[in-house]
Amino acid sequence: MAACTGTISSLADVAAAVACTTVNINGFTVPAGSTFTLNLLAGTTVNLRKTRVVGDITFGTKNWAGPLFAINGASVTFNGNGHTFDGNGAFYWDGLGSGTGASTKPRPMMKVKISGFFSNVNVLNSPAQVYSIDNVAPLVISQLTIDNTAGDAPNSISNGQPAARNTDGFDVGIQAPLTIQSSTIKNQDDCIAINDGSNILFTNNTCCGGHGISIGSIDSGVVVSNITITNNVVTNSAQAFRIKTEATATGSSVSGVTYSGNRASGLTSFGVIIDQSYPSTLGTPGSGVAISDIDFSGGANTVAINSGVTRVAVNCGSGSCSGSWDWSALTMRGGVAGEINYAGITGFTNP
């Protein structure tokens, strides 16, 4: 382990800097088509710093696959000190998905594969998906801001639709413990999408403008378990909470999911939806993903639905949902009743 301090002011500085266990990053522009990659020694501390008037990392624009930034290492402490990674998303936005459209959108913007701590980072205008999280040991993510609100407006090629799309805040697929806390996500897709993994805590976050807090879509051979979603605020989103499994998936399970103390309002599609027919919505459900122990318990979960919007929809496949689900701490306001095809839910009335 090298107890020196490395400084990065351009990509040319990276190789020498990551040989040290303290790395200071000054603001600079990453050339178009390049990934700013940090392969760090165990125990490294990384700081974003302000020099003169520049403290942010800006990415040049080019149609390419990405990612724009990638960080790897064990027991890392990354402190963004409130500085910004600017993805220049407007160059790519066309109202279409990340795998289609007029441009190839680099994704994810931020690929995080560390254990330790990652905090105090702002992301502005991601081309598509923002964070991909794949930690192999415990990781705490805190005090992040994702601001893609500029993509809410149409542009000249988005056919009247919001220019940005598929801008997931966090795509998670890990088995090591993960905490994401005290962060603000303003985007046009899932605030968080848990696609795989166990021992995940999502707490004290604010989600605005996207698709809410999601588990899935769940494909084949996936285990999602011990998920705690607590004390979050979801506003002006398609739904508050969603679990979606692919209709053709097999050999997967979702279990031990607890929602507690969350608040949601301004929902435009559903309050809560559990659907095993993805990519359809409330179509013919598959039965290859076992779902159990989905609870709204502990602190009150209060969900306010826009007029005419479905409060709750549960669409389980034949025999795929099991056990008693405690929904005694779920309160719905407004909206209309939806169809629940699973009889194991207790403590909740769906008039």
C-alpha positions, 0 to 999 in steps of 0.5 A: 500500500502506497501512502502517497497522495496522487492528483488527477487533473486529466486522464493522463494523471490517472495511472500515477495517481491510483498508485497512492491511497489518497487521490485528489481529483480536480475539475476537468473535462473527460474527452468524448468517447473515453471512460474516466476509470479509477482502479483503486488500491484497497483503503483508498480515499478519493476527494473531488476538489475545487481549483480556481473556479472549476470543481466539476467533471464534465464529459465530452459528447459522442455516440458510444456505449460508455460508461462515462465513469467507472470506479473499482476497489475495496474499502474505498472512501469517495467524497465528492464534496458536493461537486458535479459529474455533468453528462451533457445529456441533452446531446443524446436525448431524443425521447426514445429508450437507451437502446434505440433512437437517433443516438447511442447513449453511453450507459450507465453514466456512473459504474460503481463497483466498490465497497466502503463509502460513496458520498456527496456527489451530484450528477447532472443530465445523464444520457440514460441510466445513471448509477449501476451498483455492483459491490462485492462487500458492504457499501454505503451510498449517501447524500447524492443528487441526481438532477435530470429535470432538464429532460422533462421537457420535449425537444425538437426530436422527441415528438412531444414526449419528455426528451430524456428516457430510461434515466434510472437513478440506481440499477442494483444487482448485488448480493453484498449489503448495500445502503442508499440513503439521504439522496435526491433523485429527479429523473424519468424512470425508476428511482431505484430498480433492484434487479438482483441482490440481498440485504439492501436498505433504501432510506430517507431518499426523495424520488421525483418525476420518474417511476417510483421505487421498483424491484425488477424487472426480475428475470430468470435465476435471480434471488432478491431478499431482505429489502427494506424501503423506509422513510422515503418520499415519492412525488409526481411519479408513475407509481410509488412502489412496484414489483415487476417480474418477467412473465417468462422468468423461471427459477427466481424469487422475491422475498422479505420486502418491507415498506415502512414510513414512506410517503407518496403523492401525485401518482399518475398510474398506480399507487402500488403494483405487483405484476408478474406479466412484464413486459405487459402491464396486468397481462397474463402473469407468469408463475416462475418467480416465487413472491413471499413476505411483502409487507407494509408494516412498522411506520405508516406508509401514506400514498395519495393517488391522483383522481382516477388512478388505480390505488393497488393492483396485484397480478400474481401467477398461478401459485407463485405468491405465498404466505401472509403479507401484512399490509396494515401500515398502508393507507391510500387516499384518492384514486380507484380500487384495482384488482388484487388476485392474491388472498394472502394480504392482511390488514388492508381494505381495497374498497 
